[in-house]
Each structure stands twice: as structure tokens, then as C-alpha cells.
Amino acid sequence: MITDLSRIYEAYSKYTKRRILFESNDDLMDQASKPVSPEEAAALEKECRDRFLATYLFLRKTHPFFAVFAMKCAYIYLPPGNSQGVNTMAVTFTGTTIMINTFFGAKVLDQEEFDGVITHEVYHILSRSLVRIEHRDPKLWNHYRDWE
């Protein structure tokens, strides 16, 4: 069993660069926010669910601690056009649910990046970062917690 988290950190770093490119690309942002047919929405969600299963299996082999918590989280799969302001992935303010923009999860990320982001979001939940926000500015706190 591998306990080295370097692959996860590298994947998250790669994801961060891709997220910046994604959010600065107006065409991709338009695609991610444009409503799709129910069939397309279902296909994107299925792709994200399949990727999550692959992530879970990877974590079970390499980082069982994260795998247990990844399975205990609730997930909301947000289709394009109904992403509730979530461009990529995020944790709800209750700190128990991970929201996934299905366009981003299925069309923008590769599997390794998906692994890194899910692990990163699980870490947000484990570290109780949203519970500890108190009086802090939510945007600054999120950036701080991302790089802590």
C-alpha cells in the first residue's frame, strides 16, 4: 500500500492550473453554463459517477483513510445550466456534501486530476474548514485553506 500523497498533490496542482485556464476561457465557461438536454445531462453525470468510482478504487489501494471518508460524503452532480455558481467542484457550507459541475468533471478534467480534486474536497471536509470560517471573508478563507 502506498501512503505517499505526492501523486495527489501533483494532480491537484495540475488541476489548479487547468481550472485557471478553464475559468479564463469564455467559450468553455459558456459551454459549462449553457443548459443541455436531459440525455446529455444524464451522460455527463454518469461520466462523473464512473470517474468517482475509479477515484474511490484508487484511494482504497493507495490512501484508505481518504477512501473511507470519500464514500461517506454526499455528492451533488450539477448539470450545465444549473450549476448553482459552482464552476468546478466545491464543498457546501454545511461541510458535508461535495458539489460537482458535471461538465467540468467529465469534459475538462482527466482521471488523475479528478482523483486529486475529490481528495482535496474530502480534505476540506475532514479539516472542517467551513466550520472554522467564523468571521473571515469566505473567498479569502477558501484560498487560504486551498494552499495551507
N, C-alpha and C positions, 0 to 999 in steps of 0.2 A: 504494500500500500504506500502510495506517495503522499507525503504530508507537506511537501514544498508548494507554496502558493504562488511561485513565480509565474507559472503559466496563466493563472487567473489575473494577476497584476498586469502582465503583458497584454492579455486580451482586453482588460478594462482600459488600459492606456490606448490601445488601438481603437477601441470603441469611442473613446473621448474625442480623438481626432476625427473619426468618421462622423460623430454627432455634430461637431462644429461645422464640418463641410456640408452635412445634410441640412442643418438649420440655416446656413447661409445660401443654400441653393433654392431659389424661388420656385423653380419647376418641380423639384421633389417635394417641397413644402405644399405646393398646390395639389399634387397627387395625393399626398398624405391627408389632406383636409377635404378633398372632394368626395362626396358620397358615392358609394359603389352599390351595385345590385346586391340583393341578399345572397345570391350564389357566390359572388366574388368575396363578400364579407365572410361567408362560411369557409371558403377556401383559404383565406388569409388566417382566420382563426385556427383552422386545422393545421396549417403550416407552423404556427406559433406553438400549438399544443404538442406537435411532433418534436419541435425543437426543444421544448421544455422537457419532454421525456428523455431525449438524448442528453440534455444537461443533467437531469437527475441521475441517469445511469453513470455519466462521467463522474459526478460528485460522489456517488456511492462507492466507486472504485478508489477514488483519489482523496476525497475530503468528506468522509462520512458525517462529520459533525455538521457541515453545511447542508448535506443531503437531507438529514432529518428535519432541519428547520425549513428547508425549501419545500418539503412535502407538507409541512404544517401550515404554510402560508395560504391565504386565499388569493385567487388571481381573477382579475377582471380584464377581459380581452376587448379592447376598444377598436371598433372598425373605423376606417377613414370616414370623415364627415361627422363622426360622433365621438371624437377622441377626448372631449371634455378638457381641452387645453393641454393634454399630455402628448407632446411631440415624439417622445421616445419611450421611456419607462419611468415609473415613479412609485413611491410608497404613499398610501393615503395618509391623511392627517391622524387617523386613529392608530397608525403604525402597525397594522396587521395585514394589510392587503397590498399586493403588488399590481399595478395597472400597466398593461402592455398595449402600446399603439401597434395594432396588428400589421399595418403597412410597414412600419419601421422594423418590427421584429421579423417579418417574413421576407421583405424585399431589400432592406438596406444592410442588415447585419449578416455576417456569416456565422456558422455554428459556434466557433471559438469565441467570437465577440458576444454572442447570445449567452454562452456559459459565464463569461466574465460579468456581464451586466446583471444577470439573475443573482449571481453570488454577491455582487456589490449591493443589490437591493435587499437581499436577505441580511447582509451585514448591517444595513441601516436599521432594520427591524430589531436585530439582536442587540445593537448598541443603544437602542431606544432613543435615537437621535431626535425623533419628532416629539417624544415625550419631554425631552430636556430643552426644548426650544425656549421656553419661558417667555421673556420679554424681547428676545432677539429678533432682528429682521429676518423673516423666513428665507429670503433669497440669499442673503449673505451666509446665514447659518447652513443652508444646504451646500453652498460652495465650500465652506469650511469643512463640513462633515465629509464631503466627497474626497477631500485631499488630506484629511487628518491621518 
